[in-house]
């Protein structure tokens, strides 16, 4: 059996002034000159319509799994040949082989296996580089894994400098990994100085910026891989740059000019429609529209920023929702669920998932019932009961949302609460529903004119 262990790095942190990229407390940040005496392995999932994929040794140990835009931890191994298999789990909890590879690991080198392209026929590519003991400097690599095989000119500037002062480091083409050279090398090292920078991308030969990062803070001595990829999930267009280090935590760097989007749902039973005004950002014109009871709006693209939402009703005795603050960050999609409680309008908001929805469904479960402290949801398949259901969401409080990732399948959704005698009381149940579309699903339980007084709604 091969010798291996996980090397964890500190979590990559987002700050108000930008993105701080950290490597943590492995030998990368140790200023000693000790050479790396093992081989190193990591898996990065860059297939935008794929599933969660596990990497493991054939007839051996698991090396962890990775969703789109994430990596496994870096594994330390002995050098030599290793047989790898990549597995996903289907809706019947059966393992499906995605790929098998035989690779050769080399002492002192890190190997990254990248899965990219259409998940129906994914491309597995092996990249390797020799690790170095660094002090007060970092090395910078980049690769492109966009599904349309794009190329980008890669620029980096000192933080605060405009694009006109940025340094062209090279061209990144899909399928190739490039190591860049620092433009201001010193006597101590030819590598990049630790510090703050801004990343710019253009089309090859162009000076029109198509991607600009926040301030990136390279604060530890290590190797950084910046992977240019597509987006997925609720937002379908755009570009993300993932920062890959030696842990399973990946920082997704978003274009500072990327649009956001929102959609709004009227869960009230009011006879008249609600008038919604979405605005308050100086860069955008206020948008006003009406929503009938039970209506879900389409996604609306909008510039990132801080907005206020006002919701008005023409019915007597209903207090308006005034100036609710909604913050939309770059590349972010938010759902806004309107409700009425004892004559007052309110709203529940949450960020919708950016993960692919082709195989695994990221479902938000929302409690819009004020009568109970918490509600439990059971996802019951054809051969299950609530006692045997594999998937359930417990203790969802009023105005709160919980997330569950479900394999594509048919489920009966049952919402219950527990009374003072610890007995389960049914709020509502649906017929078998197929979570089999590439959609971001929302499941609500809310008051309704039904025998129980409540109903479950599935929004997508």
Secondary structure, DSSP 8 states (H G I E B T S, - for coil): ----EEE-----EEETTEEEE---SSGGG--S-----SEEEEEEEE-TT---EEEEETTS-EEEEE-TT-B--EEEE-SEEEEEEEEEE-TTS-EEEEEEEEEEE-TTEEEEEEEES-GGG-EEEEEEEE----SSEEEEEEEE--TT--EEEEEEEETT--GGG-EEEEEEEBT-EEE---TT--SS-SSEESEEEEEEEE-TT--SEEEE--EEEE-SSSEEEEEEEE--TT--S-EEEEEE-SSS--EEEE-TT--EEEEEEE----SS-EEEEEE--TTS--EEEEE-TT-B---EEE-SEEEEEEEE--STT-B-EEEEEEEE-TT-EEEEEEEEETTEEEEEEEE---S--SSEEEEEEEEE-SSSS-EEEEEE-TT--TTT-SEEEEEE-BT-EEEEEEESEEEEEEEEEE-TTS-EEEEEE---EEE-SSS-EEEEEEE-SSTTSEEEEEE-
